[in-house]
Amino acid sequence: MLQVKDISFSIMDKQILQNLTFSIDQGKFVGIIGPNGSGKSTMLKIIYRHLKQTSGVVTLYEKDIVYFAQKKLAQEISVVSQDTPVLFDFTVKDLVMMGRTPYKKWLDNDNHEDFAIVEESMRLANVLHLENRSFGQLSGGEKKRVMLARALAQQAKILVLDEPTNHLDIEHQYQLMDLVKDLPITIVAALHDLNLAAAYCDELLVMKDAALYMKGTPEQVLTEETLKQVFHMQAGVTKNPFTKKLHLFFYTRS
C-alpha cells in the first residue's frame, strides 16, 4: 500500500535520515520506535508530505505521492501530529468539521452526512461532550483527542500518529490505542512507550542513527539485545499476564 524507497533527508551537513527502505501493508498497525533524534517524526512528515526528502521516493498504490493533489492525498492520509497548533479559537465541533474539507468543493455547505460523521468521530474520540467548548480552553489531553476526532472525520485510509499518547493520562492512553487498533484502516505511529508498541502494533520499525535498524513483529524486534543496542538500556522481556502480549521492564546496571 505504502512504500518508502531509499529515502534520505538532510539539513545543511546534518544527516537526519539515510537510505530508508520499507513497505507498509494495508490494514496493518505499524509502530516506529527509536531514541530521541533517530528520525521518527521526520520520517512521518515525509510520508504525509509535510517535508520533502533530499532523495528517494514515497509511493502510495505505486504512485509517487508528489503527484497526488492535496485534497486527494488528504482523502488517503490523515495526521495527528505531536503539536496541536490552531491559529484561531474554534469550537471543538467546528474544528472536527474541518476534517471534512478534503471532500468539499468551493463554497459547499456541510450536509447531513458531514454532521453524522463528525458526531460519530467525536463520540469515538470521547470528546462529544466537549463539542461546544472552545478548543483553546481545553487541556493538552483533550486537545489531542479532538485532533484525533478531526482525523477520524477525514475518513482517510491511512492514519499517521506522531506520539499519539503525549499529554494523555494512563486511562486515555489505552482508550486511544484501543480505538485506533480497532479501526479498519492502516495505522502508522511513532511511539515512545515500548510497552504500548508491544501491545498494539503488528509490526515495528526500529530507527537508530538516522537509519532503519530493524523491522519485524514485536516478538522479533523487542529483544533484550536490541533494547541494549538501540536504547542503551538493560531490559527484561516477559509476557503481560492479562493480554499475553510482550511486556518490558528496565533496570540500571547498578
Solvent accessible surface area in square Angstrom, and as a share of the most:
residue,aa,sasa,rsa
1,M,44,0.19
2,L,0,0.00
3,Q,67,0.30
4,V,1,0.00
5,K,81,0.34
6,D,86,0.45
7,I,0,0.00
8,S,11,0.07
9,F,21,0.09
10,S,36,0.24
11,I,100,0.51
12,M,181,0.81
13,D,151,0.78
14,K,134,0.57
15,Q,79,0.35
16,I,30,0.15
17,L,0,0.00
18,Q,89,0.39
19,N,97,0.50
20,L,0,0.00
21,T,75,0.43
22,F,13,0.06
23,S,41,0.27
24,I,0,0.00
25,D,74,0.39
26,Q,134,0.60
27,G,48,0.46
28,K,74,0.31
29,F,6,0.02
30,V,0,0.00
31,G,0,0.00
32,I,0,0.00
33,I,1,0.00
34,G,2,0.02
35,P,40,0.25
36,N,125,0.64
37,G,82,0.79
38,S,4,0.02
39,G,7,0.06
40,K,14,0.06
41,S,30,0.19
42,T,23,0.13
43,M,0,0.00
44,L,1,0.00
45,K,66,0.28
46,I,1,0.00
47,I,0,0.00
48,Y,36,0.14
49,R,71,0.26
50,H,120,0.54
51,L,56,0.28
52,K,133,0.56
53,Q,16,0.07
54,T,88,0.51
55,S,58,0.37
56,G,36,0.35
57,V,40,0.23
58,V,0,0.00
59,T,11,0.06
60,L,0,0.00
61,Y,98,0.37
62,E,160,0.72
63,K,94,0.40
64,D,34,0.18
65,I,4,0.02
66,V,61,0.35
67,Y,157,0.60
68,F,15,0.06
69,A,68,0.53
70,Q,120,0.53
71,K,91,0.38
72,K,90,0.38
73,L,4,0.02
74,A,20,0.15
75,Q,46,0.21
76,E,5,0.02
77,I,7,0.04
78,S,2,0.01
79,V,43,0.25
80,V,3,0.02
81,S,40,0.26
82,Q,66,0.29
83,D,103,0.53
84,T,33,0.19
85,P,104,0.65
86,V,42,0.24
87,L,166,0.83
88,F,144,0.60
89,D,96,0.50
90,F,67,0.28
91,T,49,0.28
92,V,0,0.00
93,K,68,0.29
94,D,75,0.39
95,L,2,0.01
96,V,0,0.00
97,M,21,0.10
98,M,65,0.29
99,G,3,0.03
100,R,12,0.04
101,T,74,0.43
102,P,13,0.08
103,Y,84,0.32
104,K,32,0.13
105,K,160,0.68
106,W,221,0.78
107,L,143,0.71
108,D,71,0.37
109,N,130,0.67
110,D,62,0.32
111,N,75,0.39
112,H,167,0.75
113,E,109,0.49
114,D,4,0.02
115,F,92,0.38
116,A,62,0.48
117,I,23,0.12
118,V,0,0.00
119,E,98,0.44
120,E,74,0.33
121,S,5,0.03
122,M,1,0.00
123,R,130,0.48
124,L,65,0.32
125,A,5,0.04
126,N,65,0.33
127,V,0,0.00
128,L,55,0.28
129,H,129,0.58
130,L,7,0.03
131,E,48,0.22
132,N,122,0.62
133,R,99,0.36
134,S,24,0.16
135,F,7,0.03
136,G,47,0.45
137,Q,129,0.57
138,L,12,0.06
139,S,62,0.40
140,G,35,0.34
141,G,10,0.09
142,E,40,0.18
143,K,48,0.20
144,K,1,0.00
145,R,21,0.08
146,V,0,0.00
147,M,16,0.07
148,L,2,0.01
149,A,0,0.00
150,R,71,0.26
151,A,4,0.03
152,L,21,0.10
153,A,0,0.00
154,Q,26,0.11
155,Q,100,0.44
156,A,7,0.05
157,K,95,0.40
158,I,1,0.00
159,L,1,0.01
160,V,0,0.00
161,L,1,0.00
162,D,4,0.02
163,E,8,0.03
164,P,0,0.00
165,T,18,0.10
166,N,54,0.27
167,H,133,0.59
168,L,12,0.06
169,D,82,0.42
170,I,120,0.61
171,E,103,0.46
172,H,36,0.16
173,Q,34,0.15
174,Y,90,0.34
175,Q,78,0.35
176,L,8,0.04
177,M,0,0.00
178,D,71,0.37
179,L,25,0.12
180,V,0,0.00
181,K,78,0.33
182,D,117,0.61
183,L,29,0.14
184,P,131,0.82
185,I,39,0.20
186,T,1,0.00
187,I,3,0.02
188,V,0,0.00
189,A,0,0.00
190,A,0,0.00
191,L,3,0.01
192,H,96,0.43
193,D,59,0.30
194,L,15,0.07
195,N,35,0.18
196,L,1,0.00
197,A,0,0.00
198,A,3,0.03
199,A,26,0.20
200,Y,24,0.09
201,C,8,0.05
202,D,52,0.27
203,E,38,0.17
204,L,0,0.00
205,L,1,0.00
206,V,0,0.00
207,M,1,0.00
208,K,48,0.21
209,D,113,0.58
210,A,11,0.09
211,A,36,0.28
212,L,49,0.24
213,Y,92,0.35
214,M,62,0.28
215,K,78,0.33
216,G,9,0.08
217,T,51,0.30
218,P,9,0.05
219,E,97,0.43
220,Q,117,0.52
221,V,1,0.00
222,L,2,0.01
223,T,51,0.30
224,E,98,0.44
225,E,103,0.46
226,T,8,0.05
227,L,0,0.00
228,K,86,0.36
229,Q,73,0.32
230,V,1,0.00
231,F,44,0.18
232,H,121,0.54
233,M,73,0.33
234,Q,43,0.19
235,A,5,0.04
236,G,6,0.06
237,V,49,0.28
238,T,62,0.36
239,K,110,0.47
240,N,38,0.20
241,P,98,0.61
242,F,180,0.75
243,T,74,0.43
244,K,138,0.58
245,K,90,0.38
246,L,16,0.08
247,H,69,0.31
248,L,3,0.02
249,F,104,0.43
250,F,81,0.34
251,Y,108,0.41
252,T,97,0.57
253,R,178,0.65
254,S,142,0.92
